[in-house]
Amino acid sequence: MIQVTVKFGGDVYTRTYPEGTTIGQVLQDHDLKAVTGWGDNVRAIVQGVEQSTNVLAPDGGTVLVETRANTKANWSISLTLSLNKS
């Protein structure tokens, strides 16, 4: 078993998971999601670095969970100007 501390907002939770638990499994922990209210649009940060969901959760470490910023669609407009010499 491993022990992971999860921080979300001002709340701190320490949970025990089986060895081999990934960051993604921690983020999908139904009990934590119910207590904290976080949805699926979150990211996990360990020692200041955002972690992929397939990375192993750190035994004895801390996972900071943050809500991702909403992203807007990127729009680009291409203009073609033609100058006529008179």
C-alpha positions in Angstrom: 0.0 0.0 0.0 1.1 3.6 -0.6 0.0 6.8 1.2 -0.7 9.9 -0.9 -1.6 13.4 0.4 -4.0 15.2 -1.9 -4.4 19.0 -1.7 -7.4 20.7 -3.4 -8.1 24.4 -2.5 -7.6 24.7 1.2 -8.4 21.1 1.9 -5.8 18.3 2.5 -6.7 14.6 2.4 -4.4 11.7 3.1 -5.4 8.4 1.4 -4.1 4.9 1.2 -4.0 3.2 -2.3 -2.7 -0.1 -3.6 0.9 0.0 -5.0 0.8 0.8 -8.7 -1.9 3.4 -8.4 -1.6 6.1 -11.0 -2.3 9.8 -10.8 -5.3 9.2 -13.0 -6.7 6.8 -10.5 -6.2 9.3 -7.7 -8.0 12.0 -9.8 -10.9 9.6 -10.4 -11.2 8.6 -6.7 -15.0 8.8 -6.2 -14.7 9.5 -2.5 -12.3 12.5 -3.0 -14.4 13.8 -5.9 -17.6 13.6 -3.7 -15.9 15.5 -0.8 -14.1 18.1 -2.9 -16.5 18.6 -5.7 -13.9 18.6 -8.4 -14.9 17.4 -11.8 -13.1 15.9 -14.7 -11.4 19.2 -15.8 -8.5 19.0 -13.2 -4.8 18.6 -13.4 -2.3 17.0 -10.9 0.9 18.7 -9.9 3.7 17.0 -8.0 6.7 19.0 -6.9 5.7 21.9 -9.1 5.4 19.8 -12.3 2.1 18.8 -14.0 1.8 15.0 -14.2 0.3 12.8 -16.8 -2.5 10.6 -15.6 -0.5 7.4 -16.3 2.3 8.4 -14.0 2.5 6.4 -10.7 1.2 8.3 -7.7 4.0 9.2 -5.3 4.2 7.1 -2.2 4.5 9.4 0.8 4.2 12.4 -1.6 1.7 15.2 -2.2 -0.5 15.7 -5.2 -1.8 19.2 -5.7 -5.1 19.1 -7.7 -6.1 22.2 -9.6 -9.0 23.0 -11.8 -7.8 23.6 -15.4 -8.5 27.0 -16.9 -11.2 27.0 -19.5 -9.8 27.3 -22.9 -11.5 29.1 -25.7 -11.3 28.1 -29.3 -8.5 29.8 -31.2 -9.7 31.7 -34.2 -7.6 33.0 -37.0 -8.4 35.1 -39.9 -6.3 35.2 -43.0 -6.6 38.3 -45.2 -5.2 38.6 -48.6 -4.6 42.2 -49.8 -4.0 43.0 -53.4 -2.8 46.4 -54.3 -3.5 47.7 -57.8 -1.1 50.3 -59.1 -2.9 52.9 -61.1 
